Structure formats: C-alpha cells, structure tokens
C-alpha cells in the first residue's frame, strides 16, 4: 500500500512538472509567433515600399515585396535544412497513432518557422495549425530528456493541448482537442498531464501576456428560436463551402506534385499570385484577423463577402498547395465567417431577423470543425470565447448538421484525407496501422522441409516423417521456390522427382508484406505453412498460421496496452 501511494505521488509530481513545463514553453512560443505575425502584418499594411503608376492609376506593390521576401526565405530554409516536405497537424496525428516511425523534430521546428515566415509575409495561410504541430514537436522533444512511464503520445498531447489553449485562451477546448482530433481515445493516465499543460498555458498567457480573445464578439446572447432554423437551412451551404475549401487544398497540392515544377518555382508562383491579388483585395492577405472582426460586425455587403470567400479559398489553396506553407485553421475560420455573413445578409433580405454575428460565429465553428475533424472542440472554443451558452448551442446545431454532410461526402477531416493521400488510413485504427507497419521479415521461420530439385517423392516422404510435417518446399539450385509438395503428392511421386508432382503456383507471401496483408491473404488458407519469398521468388523460409496469429496478437496487445496507458 505504501509503495502504491509513493508511486502515485511520484507520478503526480511528474505530471505536474512535465505538463507545466510544456505549457509554459508552448504558451511563450505561441505568443511570440502570434505577436510576430501581428507586427509584420501591421508593418506591411502601414508601409509603402514600392509604388508604380499605370495609366494614371497608382499601384502599391508592398504585398508583393513582402511575399517575395517570404518566398526567398522559405526556399533558403528548404536548402539549408534539406526539407523535402513541410510538416503539420496531419503528421502529429499520424505519430500519435503509431510508434514505429518517430516524429521528425527538425522538420517540425523548421516547418513552424516556415509557417511564421509565410504568415508574416502576407501569405493566405493560418497560424494555429503550425502551432499545434510545434506543440507536438516540443512534447516529443521533452520525452527524450524527461524519462517517465508516460508514452510518446501523452507528451505529444500535452503540447497540442497547450497550443490550442494559448492560441484561443480556451483551456477546456485544448484538452478536448488533444483527445478528439489527435489522440482520438481517452486514457486516465493521459488526462492529468494534458489537462495540466492546457491550463498552465492559458494561465501563463493570461498572467504574463494579458491574452485577450482574438475575436471581437459582443456579450449579447442571440435569440435561439429565430437563429436555429436559419442555421439548419444554411447547413448544406456551409458544408459545401467547407468541402470546396478542402478539395481546393487537395487539388492544388496534387497539381504541384504532378506539374514537374521545382519547389522553388512553385513557392515563387504562389507568392506572386497571392501578392498580385492582394494588391487589389488586401483583406485576403495573412491571417486576416482584422477582416474577420469586420465581417462579424456586419461591415461587408453580399458582393464583397462573396468576393472575399472565393478569393480566400483560392489563395489559401494555392499558397499551401504550392509550398508557401501555413495552417488551414485560420483560413477555415475566415471562410466560415464569410459564408455566415452571406447567409445572414440573404436572411435579412428575405425578411428574416438581423443575426449577422451569431450566424457568422456558428458558420465559423462549422467550417473549422469539418476541416480539423473536431466538432466538440469547435463548440467549446465558441463557448470559451463568448462565455455564452446560447452561442454554444447555436454552434452545436450548425456544427453537427454540417458535419453530418461533410463526413459522408468528404471524410472525417482535411488532415485525415491528407494522410489517405499519403497511403495512411486512420480508419484502420491503431491496431490496423501497427499491423501494416510490421512486415513478415521478422517472422520468417525455418522449421519446414526443404527439398532440392533432384529429390524424389520417397526422399520427401522420409524427410516429412522425420520432421513430423505434411508439406515440403522444392527449391532450385539458385535458391528459388519451385513449388510446394504435400504428403499426398509425395506418396504419388514415389521414386520420381518431387518437382514433377509439386504445386508450382502455391499461395506465397513476400518478406515485405505487412501482417495486415498476410492476415487477409491467409483468410481462406488451408494447410500447414506458407512460403515466404524475396525478390525473384528467392525462398527465405515459411510461416505457420499459428506463428502468424501469434505475431498479430502480440502487436495488438502492445497497442492496447499503450492506449490504456
């Protein structure tokens, strides 16, 4: 009993130390990131670096200068740090679901710096997604220096929760986001450190940085009776908008992959296109926080809202798809507010009540929830930002109705589709992913009867009796599998060559086949063992059904133990 109390006390101390330190570090980094982006945004908006006159019209090129500078820095980062692909929340989620491939810490830190550069330069990208991956990276780095019984995914969850908590000033949403969007399961052992990290990040930000809500939302509660019917009717429009945004991101990335263009050309193209559009419509540049607050205040009419909606979707898709890296969360909030403003304006024109702010916030939560795959988190963010139960209920109705559609028509989230495009299906679950990562290479057995091409059926029968087996494998002088011989075929062969009576096309497995694939292949198998071959049918050994099932059960048990914490 005393030892249990001692162990529990030690674990609680570890939870507080790790959660607290991760929360403080991520909160500080988040504040530096957001403040830095705000500083360069103000600098870009208030400075006139280059101005030209075309047909008597003066055109300011400051946005192009900033974006070209950002593009140059990103290209430099790629070359110096040898970055092949920017990393983001999808990589954090993937790492939380498996332990075979470690999270790349260098790519994580450099990708965060790249996202800061893009957002500060005016790229139509977000800031919260990169901060989430930064938090995950910090958590994994902590795991290397602080040895404890906590798993990698718990350290990662601490960083993720702290990033959301510090970014929005929403500690409860941070805790839920870590479990809902990233870890995707609840563990008693994980709850304590993740909660401590999230609360610490919010408290530290409030105490030392005087964090205020990033969005200007009034304290007046909306009329739910009038609001909810509008949100339900508008749900298909919001869902289609969210799907258009996510598909735009995917198609842009696919074009970039298939175009044959160099990474440098793609990044410069994105900077040029976005900068050129930003000359005429500067509202779409950067994170767009000021514009979001103006839309919440109803300062834009239908034509401008429609223009902002179309351009924000297009420019964000080009920037992120072409490598001007950044997050998708902030653009999703912008797009949600824009489509919500459109719905509100159309509702007023049709004789409905003026509920611009409430409809926009609900639509903002809906688009964000579908993009990140975290509906409860989106609702809690609204609740913690507004401190209004009515706003939260409105967001709940809008989010759930929209997600019902997007889940069927697109998928769980943009991050899930990113991983599917890379060949990783999170729908398999942790056990399924683990089984796809473990190959047969480590499970090749040599307890089988091996015959040469000159062996007779009688010799095969004698060897089978000695080894107490009913099957044998005929191997050529070059070590290649010629066929599989059963005991009945050996009896039939007698003094003739065994290779003349063997099955030349037996069921085979390859050494690089996964356990998941092997289980599928042997689902209808009847026999003693299955041969495992390498390239050009080189015989490596065999595996029995029992050995295969044992290997699968071992992997499943390990994953389940990690989930239970």
Number of C-alpha atoms within 10 A of each C-alpha: 6 7 8 9 10 11 12 12 12 11 17 15 13 18 24 18 16 23 29 23 20 32 35 23 21 33 31 18 17 27 18 13 24 18 13 16 23 17 12 18 20 12 15 18 13 10 11 12 13 12 10 11 9 7 6 7 8 10 13 17 17 22 28 23 19 24 30 22 16 26 29 16 15 26 19 13 16 19 11 9 11 11 16 10 12 21 26 25 25 21 20 26 24 23 22 23 22 20 18 11 9 12 22 15 16 13 21 25 19 19 26 27 19 26 31 26 27 34 30 30 27 30 33 36 33 27 26 26 24 30 35 29 27 31 34 38 25 22 28 26 17 18 19 10 8 14 10 12 10 19 18 22 27 27 29 32 34 34 37 37 36 40 38 32 30 31 28 21 26 26 28 20 27 33 27 25 27 34 23 19 24 28 24 18 12 15 15 10 18 24 18 17 29 32 26 24 36 37 26 26 35 26 21 20 24 15 10 9 12 9 17 13 13 14 16 17 15 12 10 11 13 19 14 14 9 13 20 20 14 19 27 18 13 21 24 18 17 31 27 17 21 29 23 16 25 25 17 19 24 19 14 19 20 14 14 19 15 8 10 10 13 10 18 16 15 22 27 23 19 26 33 19 15 29 28 17 18 23 17 11 15 18 19 30 28 28 31 23 18 13 20 25 18 15 22 24 16 18 12 18 13 16 10 14 21 16 13 22 21 18 21 25 24 19 26 31 27 30 28 26 24 26 27 31 32 35 27 29 21 23 31 30 25 29 29 28 32 30 27 31 31 25 25 27 23 14 17 14 11 9 9 14 15 16 21 22 23 28 31 30 26 30 35 30 31 33 36 28 27 30 26 25 23 26 26 20 26 26 27 23 25 26 20 18 20 21 14 16 14 17 26 23 17 27 31 22 18 32 30 19 20 27 28 16 18 23 15 9 12 19 18 22 22 23 23 22 20 18 16 13 12 9 9 15 16 17 11 12 14 21 20 20 21 23 23 17 17 19 19 22 17 10 18 19 17 11 13 22 20 20 24 18 17 15 17 22 28 18 18 31 25 13 18 20 12 10 12 11 17 20 23 25 27 26 22 17 10 8 14 17 29 22 23 25 28 23 17 13 20 27 16 14 21 16 14 16 19 32 26 15 21 21 17 14 10 14 15 18 21 19 21 16 16 19 24 19 14 21 16 11 13 17 9 8 13 9 12 16 25 23 25 25 21 16 11 9 17 17 23 19 22 24 20 18 18 11 15 19 13 12 17 20 14 11 16 17 12 12 22 13 9 16 20 12 16
